[in-house]
Each structure stands twice: as structure tokens, then as C-alpha cells.
Amino acid sequence: MSAPLPDPTRPFSEQGDTLLLAQCIFGEARGEIEAAQTGVGWVVQNRLLYHRPEYGDRSYSGVILKPGQFDCFTDEVDQLMNPLKYESDSVWENCFDLASGIIGGIVERNIDACTFYHSIPLDQTTKLPYWAKMPLKIEHYCDLGNLHFYRYREYASSVAEDSMGG
């Protein structure tokens, strides 16, 4: 096992950016295909890039730990602090490697400018999050595994500019 583990004696906000992003990917998507896990990591990155007040402040902990954003940080505290009690070394290692690669710019963005996702089947429209029902502002972009990714329409063409330094 080469990936560091969270320190359960410290709060999430003191875990460090890479561990915190790995915990987010682990908590939100550990049972998903790698492309969906990557998408979850990029949702966090995109929220840092396309800052909006509802995303929290401009830090990993500010975005990830903002109440109501990533449910695993309220529902799965023990799993996030002790991942090897719940999953194999390889599952945690993959989440950590993805987090490290996303932060380091090695893992490519696979969800364009998406800043939202959910796992509710799209035909269950009454159960969809409120933001998924705002077609004039937010559009469905892609599906990866069981996750459905969305972006603000205003950001749809900005990813190419961002990657070219524009």
C-alpha cells in the first residue's frame, strides 16, 4: 500500500487537498467505473475553476465540505476516515491516484465544465435534484457509469479556452 491513509484523529478540513479529494471520490463513487470516479474529481476541480458562491470558498476543503454538496461527508464519516475497513487497498489506492492526478494536471478532464452530478435514474423526474430541472440554465452533459453529469450552459464553451489559457 503506497497511498497514504486519512488520519481519523483529525477533521476532514485538516486532511490535505489530495487526501480530501480522494475521500470525496471514494465516498461518492467508489463502486463506479473509473471514468465516473474521474468525473466526480473533476466536478470538484470545475467548482474551483468556475467559482460560484453556492460552491463554497476557493479551496478544496471549502468546496468539498460545504454543507449539502457531497453527502458522503455527513453519511459515511467512518468509511471516509477508515477506507480499508470497508474496501480493498486497490480501491482506496485508485481513488487516491485519481485525486493526485487530477490535482497534478495528469488526469484529463472527462466531463467538460460539469459542476453537478447525481445517480438518480433520469426517468424518475420527480426525484431529480432541483438543479437538474432547470433546462434554461443547466444542461445534462453526459453519463458515466450510473452518474449523470450536468453543466451550466454559460460554461459549455469555456473549457477549450481554459485549457488553452484563455
Backbone as a printed PyTorch tensor [residue, N CA C, xyz], in Angstrom:
tensor([[[  0.8470,  -1.1840,   0.0000],
         [  0.0000,   0.0000,   0.0000],
         [  0.8820,   1.2320,   0.0000]],

        [[  0.8320,   1.9980,  -1.0800],
         [  1.6630,   3.1960,  -1.1370],
         [  0.8600,   4.4810,  -0.9520]],

        [[ -0.4540,   4.4320,  -1.1110],
         [ -1.2620,   5.6400,  -0.9310],
         [ -1.4220,   5.9280,   0.5560]],

        [[ -1.2030,   7.1730,   0.9650],
         [ -1.3970,   7.4910,   2.3780],
         [ -2.8630,   7.3620,   2.7690]],

        [[ -3.0810,   7.1310,   4.0240],
         [ -4.4380,   6.9790,   4.5550],
         [ -4.8340,   8.2250,   5.3400]],

        [[ -6.1310,   8.5040,   5.4210],
         [ -6.5760,   9.6250,   6.2520],
         [ -6.1920,   9.3900,   7.7090]],

        [[ -6.0470,  10.4710,   8.4370],
         [ -5.7850,  10.4110,   9.8720],
         [ -7.1120,  10.6110,  10.5890]],

        [[ -7.7020,   9.5310,  11.1310],
         [ -9.0220,   9.6430,  11.7450],
         [ -9.0640,  10.5160,  13.0030]],

        [[ -7.9040,  10.9200,  13.5090],
         [ -7.8880,  11.7980,  14.6830],
         [ -7.9900,  13.2660,  14.2870]],

        [[ -7.9430,  13.5420,  12.9860],
         [ -8.0040,  14.9230,  12.5070],
         [ -9.2910,  15.1380,  11.7250]],

        [[ -9.8420,  16.3470,  11.7600],
         [-11.0610,  16.6240,  10.9850],
         [-10.7740,  16.5820,   9.4820]],

        [[-11.8340,  16.4570,   8.7030],
         [-11.6790,  16.4320,   7.2440],
         [-10.8930,  17.6440,   6.7510]],

        [[-11.1570,  18.7970,   7.3180],
         [-10.5220,  20.0320,   6.8530],
         [ -9.0110,  20.0400,   7.0460]],

        [[ -8.4830,  19.1220,   7.8390],
         [ -7.0400,  19.0470,   8.0720],
         [ -6.3860,  17.8440,   7.3970]],

        [[ -7.0630,  17.1960,   6.4890],
         [ -6.5210,  16.0130,   5.8190],
         [ -5.5680,  16.3680,   4.6750]],

        [[ -5.6390,  17.5740,   4.1530],
         [ -4.8340,  17.9570,   2.9880],
         [ -5.6460,  17.7680,   1.7090]],

        [[ -5.3130,  18.5400,   0.6930],
         [ -6.1120,  18.5670,  -0.5310],
         [ -6.2350,  17.2080,  -1.2190]],

        [[ -5.1300,  16.5140,  -1.4070],
         [ -5.1740,  15.2510,  -2.1490],
         [ -5.9540,  14.1920,  -1.3750]],

        [[ -5.7100,  14.0740,  -0.0900],
         [ -6.4690,  13.1000,   0.7120],
         [ -7.9450,  13.4470,   0.7210]],

        [[ -8.2700,  14.7280,   0.8600],
         [ -9.6730,  15.1340,   0.9060],
         [-10.3660,  14.8410,  -0.4200]],

        [[ -9.7130,  15.1230,  -1.5330],
         [-10.3130,  14.8030,  -2.8320],
         [-10.4350,  13.2940,  -2.9970]],

        [[ -9.4470,  12.5420,  -2.5480],
         [ -9.5330,  11.0760,  -2.6040],
         [-10.7030,  10.5770,  -1.7550]],

        [[-10.9010,  11.1560,  -0.5900],
         [-12.0290,  10.7710,   0.2610],
         [-13.3560,  11.0810,  -0.4350]],

        [[-13.4160,  12.2030,  -1.1360],
         [-14.6270,  12.5720,  -1.8660],
         [-14.9110,  11.5610,  -2.9770]],

        [[-13.9020,  11.2410,  -3.7650],
         [-14.0680,  10.2620,  -4.8450],
         [-14.4620,   8.9100,  -4.2550]],

        [[-13.8010,   8.5030,  -3.1880],
         [-14.1050,   7.2270,  -2.5210],
         [-15.5450,   7.2130,  -2.0190]],

        [[-15.9510,   8.2640,  -1.3350],
         [-17.2900,   8.3080,  -0.7540],
         [-18.4030,   8.4350,  -1.7580]],

        [[-18.1510,   9.1580,  -2.8180],
         [-19.2030,   9.4180,  -3.7990],
         [-19.2550,   8.3860,  -4.9210]],

        [[-18.1180,   7.7350,  -5.2370],
         [-18.1070,   6.9390,  -6.4670],
         [-17.2600,   5.6740,  -6.4030]],

        [[-16.9150,   5.1750,  -5.2350],
         [-16.0020,   4.0260,  -5.1870],
         [-16.5410,   2.7910,  -5.8910]],

        [[-17.8380,   2.6410,  -6.0190],
         [-18.4180,   1.4890,  -6.7040],
         [-18.6620,   1.7130,  -8.1840]],

        [[-18.2510,   2.8550,  -8.6790],
         [-18.4700,   3.2270, -10.0760],
         [-17.2530,   2.8820, -10.9340]],

        [[-17.4450,   2.9680, -12.2410],
         [-16.3240,   2.7780, -13.1610],
         [-15.3440,   3.9410, -12.9810]],

        [[-14.1020,   3.7370, -13.4070],
         [-13.0760,   4.7610, -13.2080],
         [-13.4390,   6.0860, -13.8840]],

        [[-14.0740,   6.0430, -15.0320],
         [-14.4580,   7.2890, -15.7020],
         [-15.4230,   8.1020, -14.8400]],

        [[-16.3390,   7.4450, -14.1510],
         [-17.2720,   8.1490, -13.2570],
         [-16.5320,   8.7030, -12.0440]],

        [[-15.5930,   7.9360, -11.5060],
         [-14.7910,   8.4240, -10.3840],
         [-14.0010,   9.6640, -10.8140]],

        [[-13.4230,   9.6150, -11.9970],
         [-12.6940,  10.7660, -12.5310],
         [-13.6330,  11.9550, -12.6650]],

        [[-14.8300,  11.7070, -13.1390],
         [-15.8140,  12.7770, -13.2690],
         [-16.1260,  13.4450, -11.9450]],

        [[-16.2500,  12.6690, -10.8900],
         [-16.5050,  13.2420,  -9.5620],
         [-15.3410,  14.1540,  -9.1560]],

        [[-14.1220,  13.6920,  -9.3690],
         [-12.9680,  14.5280,  -9.0490],
         [-12.9520,  15.8180,  -9.8500]],

        [[-13.3300,  15.7280, -11.1130],
         [-13.3450,  16.9240, -11.9510],
         [-14.4920,  17.8610, -11.6140]],

        [[-15.5830,  17.3460, -11.0620],
         [-16.6370,  18.2470, -10.5820],
         [-16.0550,  19.1850,  -9.5290]],

        [[-15.2560,  18.6370,  -8.6170],
         [-14.6200,  19.4730,  -7.5990],
         [-13.6810,  20.4820,  -8.2620]],

        [[-12.8270,  20.0200,  -9.1770],
         [-11.9000,  20.9260,  -9.8730],
         [-12.6690,  22.0260, -10.6040]],

        [[-13.7440,  21.6460, -11.2890],
         [-14.5290,  22.6340, -12.0280],
         [-15.1610,  23.6510, -11.0850]],

        [[-15.5830,  23.2140,  -9.9140],
         [-16.1480,  24.1590,  -8.9550],
         [-15.0870,  25.1410,  -8.4680]],

        [[-13.8520,  24.7070,  -8.3990],
         [-12.7740,  25.6430,  -8.0580],
         [-12.5240,  26.6140,  -9.2140]],

        [[-12.5710,  26.1170, -10.4340],
         [-12.3060,  26.9280, -11.6180],
         [-13.4420,  27.9070, -11.9010]],

        [[-14.6820,  27.4260, -11.8810],
         [-15.8550,  28.2460, -12.1880],
         [-16.5180,  28.6310, -10.8840]],

        [[-15.8490,  29.4390, -10.1210],
         [-16.3130,  29.7350,  -8.7660],
         [-17.6800,  30.4190,  -8.7720]],

        [[-18.5680,  29.8620,  -7.9650],
         [-19.8790,  30.4470,  -7.6970],
         [-20.0700,  30.3660,  -6.1850]],

        [[-20.7540,  31.3220,  -5.5880],
         [-20.9170,  31.3180,  -4.1250],
         [-21.5030,  30.0190,  -3.5680]],

        [[-22.3880,  29.3950,  -4.3200],
         [-23.0100,  28.1640,  -3.8120],
         [-22.0430,  26.9830,  -3.7510]],

        [[-20.8500,  27.1220,  -4.3450],
         [-19.8580,  26.0420,  -4.3120],
         [-18.9760,  26.0760,  -3.0720]],

        [[-19.0470,  27.1230,  -2.2800],
         [-18.1480,  27.2490,  -1.1400],
         [-16.9790,  28.1410,  -1.5150]],

        [[-15.9860,  28.2180,  -0.6340],
         [-14.8680,  29.1150,  -0.9460],
         [-13.9010,  28.4580,  -1.9330]],

        [[-12.9070,  29.1910,  -2.3510],
         [-11.9840,  28.7400,  -3.3980],
         [-10.8580,  27.8740,  -2.8490]],

        [[-11.2410,  26.7850,  -2.2100],
         [-10.2640,  25.8160,  -1.7080],
         [-10.9130,  24.4430,  -1.7950]],

        [[-10.0890,  23.4110,  -1.7920],
         [-10.6540,  22.0570,  -1.8270],
         [-11.5690,  21.8260,  -0.6400]],

        [[-11.1200,  22.1910,   0.5520],
         [-11.9640,  21.9530,   1.7270],
         [-13.2250,  22.8070,   1.6660]],

        [[-13.1170,  24.0340,   1.1660],
         [-14.2950,  24.8870,   1.0590],
         [-15.3460,  24.3320,   0.1170]],

        [[-14.8990,  23.7920,  -1.0110],
         [-15.8230,  23.2160,  -1.9920],
         [-16.3630,  21.8630,  -1.5050]],

        [[-15.4780,  20.9790,  -1.0960],
         [-15.8830,  19.6150,  -0.7510],
         [-16.7120,  19.5720,   0.5280]],

        [[-16.3550,  20.3810,   1.5090],
         [-17.0160,  20.3060,   2.8140],
         [-18.1860,  21.2670,   2.9710]],

        [[-18.5220,  22.0140,   1.9340],
         [-19.6830,  22.9060,   2.0270],
         [-20.9220,  22.0480,   2.2850]],

        [[-21.6650,  22.3670,   3.3310],
         [-22.8540,  21.5540,   3.6590],
         [-23.8030,  21.4050,   2.4740]],

        [[-24.2970,  20.1930,   2.3020],
         [-25.2700,  19.9020,   1.2610],
         [-24.6750,  19.6160,  -0.1060]],

        [[-23.3550,  19.6100,  -0.2360],
         [-22.7470,  19.4000,  -1.5460],
         [-22.3820,  17.9430,  -1.8120]],

        [[-21.6610,  17.3190,  -0.9160],
         [-21.2340,  15.9310,  -1.0890],
         [-21.6980,  15.1460,   0.1410]],

        [[-22.7850,  14.4010,  -0.0300],
         [-23.4510,  13.7300,   1.0890],
         [-22.5710,  12.7660,   1.8580]],

        [[-21.5740,  12.2050,   1.2080],
         [-20.7480,  11.2110,   1.8970],
         [-20.0520,  11.8000,   3.1230]],

        [[-19.8430,  13.1060,   3.1640],
         [-19.1530,  13.7110,   4.3000],
         [-20.0510,  13.8690,   5.5220]],

        [[-21.3300,  13.5680,   5.3700],
         [-22.2140,  13.5050,   6.5390],
         [-22.7260,  12.0910,   6.7720]],

        [[-22.8460,  11.3100,   5.6960],
         [-23.4250,   9.9700,   5.7970],
         [-22.4070,   8.8580,   6.0080]],

        [[-21.1580,   9.0650,   5.6410],
         [-20.1690,   7.9780,   5.6280],
         [-18.8560,   8.3630,   6.3120]],

        [[-18.9340,   9.0480,   7.4170],
         [-17.7250,   9.5640,   8.0650],
         [-16.7250,   8.4500,   8.3700]],

        [[-17.1690,   7.3510,   8.9610],
         [-16.2300,   6.2800,   9.3130],
         [-15.6010,   5.6550,   8.0680]],

        [[-16.3940,   5.4520,   7.0160],
         [-15.8530,   4.8850,   5.7770],
         [-14.7680,   5.7900,   5.1840]],

        [[-14.9780,   7.1050,   5.2460],
         [-14.0140,   8.0340,   4.6630],
         [-12.7330,   8.1340,   5.4840]],

        [[-12.8640,   7.9950,   6.7930],
         [-11.6860,   8.0920,   7.6520],
         [-10.9380,   6.7650,   7.7530]],

        [[-11.6280,   5.6590,   7.5020],
         [-11.0350,   4.3210,   7.6070],
         [-11.3780,   3.4930,   6.3690]],

        [[-10.9440,   3.9230,   5.1950],
         [-11.3920,   3.2740,   3.9550],
         [-11.0390,   1.7900,   3.8600]],

        [[ -9.9460,   1.3660,   4.4520],
         [ -9.5450,  -0.0340,   4.3270],
         [-10.3850,  -0.9710,   5.1850]],

        [[-11.1830,  -0.4430,   6.0930],
         [-12.1450,  -1.2620,   6.8310],
         [-13.3250,  -1.6560,   5.9420]],

        [[-13.5190,  -0.9060,   4.8400],
         [-14.7120,  -1.0810,   4.0130],
         [-14.4080,  -1.5450,   2.5940]],

        [[-13.2020,  -1.2940,   2.1260],
         [-12.8360,  -1.6520,   0.7540],
         [-11.3950,  -2.1450,   0.7210]],

        [[-11.0210,  -2.7130,  -0.3980],
         [ -9.6530,  -3.2220,  -0.5620],
         [ -8.6550,  -2.0800,  -0.7260]],

        [[ -7.3910,  -2.4070,  -0.5150],
         [ -6.3160,  -1.4340,  -0.7270],
         [ -6.4030,  -0.8320,  -2.1290]],

        [[ -6.6860,  -1.6740,  -3.1160],
         [ -6.6650,  -1.2010,  -4.5040],
         [ -7.7600,  -0.1680,  -4.7720]],

        [[ -8.9080,  -0.2990,  -4.1300],
         [ -9.9870,   0.6810,  -4.3190],
         [ -9.5510,   2.0370,  -3.7760]],

        [[ -9.0130,   2.0460,  -2.5370],
         [ -8.5430,   3.3060,  -1.9650],
         [ -7.3840,   3.8710,  -2.7880]],

        [[ -6.4530,   3.0160,  -3.1630],
         [ -5.2870,   3.4710,  -3.9280],
         [ -5.7230,   4.1170,  -5.2410]],

        [[ -6.6890,   3.5280,  -5.9180],
         [ -7.1780,   4.1030,  -7.1650],
         [ -7.7910,   5.4810,  -6.9300]],

        [[ -8.5870,   5.6280,  -5.8760],
         [ -9.1960,   6.9280,  -5.5620],
         [ -8.1140,   7.9650,  -5.2670]],

        [[ -7.1060,   7.5560,  -4.5100],
         [ -6.0140,   8.4770,  -4.1830],
         [ -5.2230,   8.8510,  -5.4400]],

        [[ -4.9260,   7.8660,  -6.2760],
         [ -4.1750,   8.1380,  -7.5060],
         [ -4.9410,   9.0780,  -8.4340]],

        [[ -6.2530,   8.8860,  -8.5370],
         [ -7.0610,   9.7910,  -9.3590],
         [ -7.0170,  11.2050,  -8.7840]],

        [[ -7.1870,  11.3250,  -7.4740],
         [ -7.1520,  12.6440,  -6.8380],
         [ -5.8120,  13.3280,  -7.0900]],

        [[ -4.7410,  12.5950,  -6.8960],
         [ -3.4080,  13.1400,  -7.1110],
         [ -3.2120,  13.5600,  -8.5670]],

        [[ -3.6760,  12.7390,  -9.4870],
         [ -3.5420,  13.0410, -10.9060],
         [ -4.3850,  14.2110, -11.3550]],

        [[ -5.5700,  14.3550, -10.7810],
         [ -6.4370,  15.4920, -11.1210],
         [ -5.8010,  16.7840, -10.6120]],

        [[ -5.3900,  16.7850,  -9.3570],
         [ -4.7550,  17.9780,  -8.7880],
         [ -3.4560,  18.3080,  -9.5170]],

        [[ -2.7010,  17.2860,  -9.8770],
         [ -1.4190,  17.4940, -10.5560],
         [ -1.5250,  17.7670, -12.0400]],

        [[ -2.7310,  17.7260, -12.5880],
         [ -2.9090,  18.0060, -14.0050],
         [ -2.5550,  16.8500, -14.9200]],

        [[ -2.4510,  15.6510, -14.3860],
         [ -2.0880,  14.4740, -15.1790],
         [ -3.3350,  13.7650, -15.7140]],

        [[ -4.3980,  13.7190, -14.9080],
         [ -5.6490,  13.0580, -15.3110],
         [ -6.5080,  14.0870, -16.0490]],

        [[ -6.8020,  13.7830, -17.3030],
         [ -7.5450,  14.7240, -18.1340],
         [ -8.9970,  14.8450, -17.7110]],

        [[ -9.5200,  16.0540, -17.9320],
         [-10.9340,  16.3310, -17.6570],
         [-11.7810,  15.5310, -18.6340]],

        [[-12.7570,  14.8120, -18.1250],
         [-13.6100,  13.9820, -18.9790],
         [-15.0800,  14.4020, -18.9290]],

        [[-15.3600,  15.5270, -18.2840],
         [-16.7550,  15.9560, -18.1320],
         [-16.9690,  17.4010, -18.5430]],

        [[-16.0980,  17.9460, -19.3670],
         [-16.2230,  19.3260, -19.8130],
         [-16.3190,  20.2320, -18.5810]],

        [[-17.2520,  21.1530, -18.5550],
         [-17.3770,  22.1270, -17.4710],
         [-18.4210,  21.7180, -16.4370]],

        [[-18.7020,  20.4510, -16.3150],
         [-19.7420,  19.9970, -15.3790],
         [-19.3620,  20.3060, -13.9330]],

        [[-20.3650,  20.7860, -13.1920],
         [-20.1720,  21.0790, -11.7760],
         [-21.2200,  20.3950, -10.9040]],

        [[-22.0170,  19.5300, -11.5120],
         [-23.0480,  18.7920, -10.7930],
         [-23.1080,  17.3640, -11.3100]],

        [[-23.6000,  16.4680, -10.4810],
         [-23.9140,  15.1160, -10.9160],
         [-24.9040,  14.5200,  -9.9210]],

        [[-25.5640,  13.4650, -10.3530],
         [-26.4250,  12.6870,  -9.4650],
         [-26.5080,  11.2690, -10.0030]],

        [[-27.0840,  10.3870,  -9.1990],
         [-27.1860,   8.9820,  -9.6020],
         [-28.6330,   8.5160,  -9.7510]],

        [[-29.5750,   9.4230,  -9.7290],
         [-30.9930,   9.0610,  -9.8420],
         [-31.3040,   8.7390, -11.3040]],

        [[-31.9980,   7.6100, -11.5710],
         [-32.3610,   7.3080, -12.9630],
         [-33.1150,   8.4810, -13.5960]],

        [[-32.7620,   8.8250, -14.8180],
         [-33.3130,  10.0180, -15.4600],
         [-34.8150,   9.9430, -15.7000]],

        [[-35.3830,   8.7500, -15.7230],
         [-36.8310,   8.6440, -15.9200],
         [-37.6180,   8.8960, -14.6350]],

        [[-36.9420,   9.0570, -13.5270],
         [-37.6130,   9.3420, -12.2490],
         [-37.5640,  10.8550, -11.9940]],

        [[-38.2340,  11.5980, -12.8740],
         [-38.1190,  13.0570, -12.8630],
         [-38.5730,  13.6950, -11.5560]],

        [[-39.5050,  13.0970, -10.8430],
         [-39.9620,  13.7040,  -9.5910],
         [-38.9110,  13.6290,  -8.4960]],

        [[-37.9350,  12.7410,  -8.6410],
         [-36.8990,  12.5770,  -7.6240],
         [-35.6010,  13.3110,  -7.9630]],

        [[-35.5300,  13.9130,  -9.1470],
         [-34.3060,  14.5910,  -9.5600],
         [-34.0360,  15.8090,  -8.6750]],

        [[-32.7640,  16.1540,  -8.4720],
         [-32.4480,  17.3690,  -7.7160],
         [-33.0400,  18.5990,  -8.4130]],

        [[-33.3450,  19.6310,  -7.6450],
         [-33.9770,  20.8270,  -8.2220],
         [-33.1590,  21.3980,  -9.3830]],

        [[-31.8240,  21.3810,  -9.2600],
         [-30.9930,  21.9920, -10.2930],
         [-31.0320,  21.2130, -11.6080]],

        [[-31.3780,  19.9220, -11.5520],
         [-31.4630,  19.1200, -12.7780],
         [-32.7490,  19.4170, -13.5490]],

        [[-33.6260,  20.2170, -12.9440],
         [-34.8950,  20.5790, -13.5770],
         [-34.8750,  22.0320, -14.0510]],

        [[-33.7050,  22.5730, -14.3060],
         [-33.5630,  23.9630, -14.7490],
         [-32.9490,  23.9980, -16.1510]],

        [[-33.6740,  23.5110, -17.1780],
         [-33.0650,  23.3410, -18.5030],
         [-32.5950,  24.6340, -19.1750]],

        [[-33.0950,  25.7670, -18.7660],
         [-32.6180,  27.0060, -19.3790],
         [-31.2610,  27.4210, -18.8370]],

        [[-30.9140,  26.9580, -17.6350],
         [-29.6340,  27.3120, -17.0220],
         [-28.6350,  26.1650, -17.0280]],

        [[-29.1310,  24.9590, -16.7660],
         [-28.2520,  23.8000, -16.5700],
         [-28.6500,  22.7090, -17.5490]],

        [[-27.6480,  22.1060, -18.1840],
         [-27.9410,  21.0580, -19.1600],
         [-27.2420,  19.7560, -18.7840]],

        [[-27.9060,  18.6550, -19.1170],
         [-27.3110,  17.3300, -18.9520],
         [-26.2180,  17.2050, -19.9980]],

        [[-25.0180,  16.8080, -19.5610],
         [-23.8910,  16.7140, -20.4910],
         [-23.5630,  15.2730, -20.8650]],

        [[-23.4090,  14.3880, -19.8570],
         [-23.0390,  13.0120, -20.1670],
         [-23.3840,  12.0980, -19.0060]],

        [[-23.3180,  10.8090, -19.2840],
         [-23.4970,   9.7730, -18.2710],
         [-22.2290,   8.9360, -18.2440]],

        [[-21.7200,   8.6890, -17.0380],
         [-20.5590,   7.8220, -16.8420],
         [-20.9350,   6.8280, -15.7590]],

        [[-20.9830,   5.5590, -16.1020],
         [-21.4750,   4.5770, -15.1480],
         [-22.9070,   4.9180, -14.7850]],

        [[-23.1870,   4.9800, -13.5000],
         [-24.5300,   5.3210, -13.0220],
         [-24.6830,   6.7920, -12.6760]],

        [[-23.7010,   7.5940, -13.0090],
         [-23.7510,   9.0130, -12.6680],
         [-24.0830,   9.8630, -13.8910]],

        [[-24.8920,  10.8800, -13.6690],
         [-25.3310,  11.7980, -14.7130],
         [-24.7140,  13.1640, -14.4150]],

        [[-23.9570,  13.7060, -15.3520],
         [-23.2220,  14.9480, -15.1420],
         [-23.8860,  16.1110, -15.8770]],

        [[-23.8680,  17.2740, -15.2130],
         [-24.5370,  18.4730, -15.7040],
         [-23.5860,  19.6600, -15.6470]],

        [[-23.8670,  20.6570, -16.4970],
         [-23.0750,  21.8820, -16.5020],
         [-24.0010,  23.0790, -16.7150]],

        [[-23.5280,  24.2230, -16.2690],
         [-24.2130,  25.4660, -16.5940],
         [-24.0260,  25.7260, -18.0790]],

        [[-25.0770,  26.1140, -18.7520],
         [-24.9910,  26.3930, -20.1850],
         [-23.9500,  27.4780, -20.4860]],

        [[-23.8340,  28.4520, -19.6050],
         [-22.8980,  29.5580, -19.8450],
         [-21.4400,  29.1050, -19.8700]],

        [[-21.1350,  27.9490, -19.2680],
         [-19.7590,  27.4520, -19.2380],
         [-19.4660,  26.4460, -20.3440]],

        [[-20.4610,  26.0930, -21.1280],
         [-20.3170,  24.9960, -22.0940],
         [-19.1680,  25.1900, -23.0720]],

        [[-18.8950,  26.3990, -23.4880],
         [-17.8380,  26.6070, -24.4730],
         [-16.5440,  27.0950, -23.8500]],

        [[-16.4890,  27.2110, -22.5350],
         [-15.3200,  27.8150, -21.8950],
         [-14.1790,  26.8310, -21.6180]],

        [[-14.4290,  25.5380, -21.6700],
         [-13.3850,  24.5680, -21.3290],
         [-12.2160,  24.6400, -22.3010]],

        [[-12.4870,  24.7370, -23.5840],
         [-11.3980,  24.8220, -24.5600],
         [-10.5650,  26.0740, -24.3170]],

        [[-11.2160,  27.1850, -23.9990],
         [-10.4970,  28.4180, -23.7050],
         [ -9.6360,  28.2650, -22.4610]],

        [[-10.1980,  27.6260, -21.4060],
         [ -9.4590,  27.4310, -20.1630],
         [ -8.2190,  26.5750, -20.3870]],

        [[ -8.3580,  25.5290, -21.1720],
         [ -7.2250,  24.6330, -21.3700],
         [ -6.1560,  25.2680, -22.2630]],

        [[ -6.5330,  26.3090, -23.0070],
         [ -5.5670,  26.9940, -23.8680],
         [ -5.0710,  28.2760, -23.2050]],

        [[ -5.4770,  28.4750, -21.9380],
         [ -5.0130,  29.6530, -21.2240],
         [ -5.8130,  30.9030, -21.5130]],

        [[ -7.0320,  30.7560, -22.0890],
         [ -7.8280,  31.9130, -22.4740],
         [ -8.7720,  32.3920, -21.4680]]])
